[in-house]
Amino acid sequence: MPNDLRALLLVALRAQAGRGPHAEAARQVVLAIMLAQILAGAAHEGPPHAARRAPRRVGGSSRRWARESLAGRRPRG
């Protein structure tokens, strides 16, 4: 952890012990620093699974609605 980040964390930890809006902001800073450290420590390089396949049927949607009869009615002809 860099020295400036460590100093910010120490100041935020001291300030969060009080009451009021400054203490609440300091708590948010402490949580943000902790979350950033957890995410940095995870070192996630990418998804562990294979890429998804393309769909089998490629192309636009069919205009099936123009060929089908309306519900409850029989087609003429």
SULKAMO-V468588 format. One record per backbone hydrogen bond with DSSP energy under -1.0 kcal/mol. NH is the residue of the N-H (numbers start at 1). CO is the residue of the C=O. If there is no record, write none. Layout:
nh;co
NH;CO
NH;CO
This chain:
nh;co
6;2
7;3
8;4
9;5
10;6
11;7
12;8
13;9
14;10
15;11
16;12
18;15
24;20
25;21
26;22
27;23
28;24
29;25
30;26
31;27
32;28
33;29
34;30
35;31
36;32
37;33
38;34
39;35
40;36
41;37
42;38
66;63
67;64
68;64
73;70
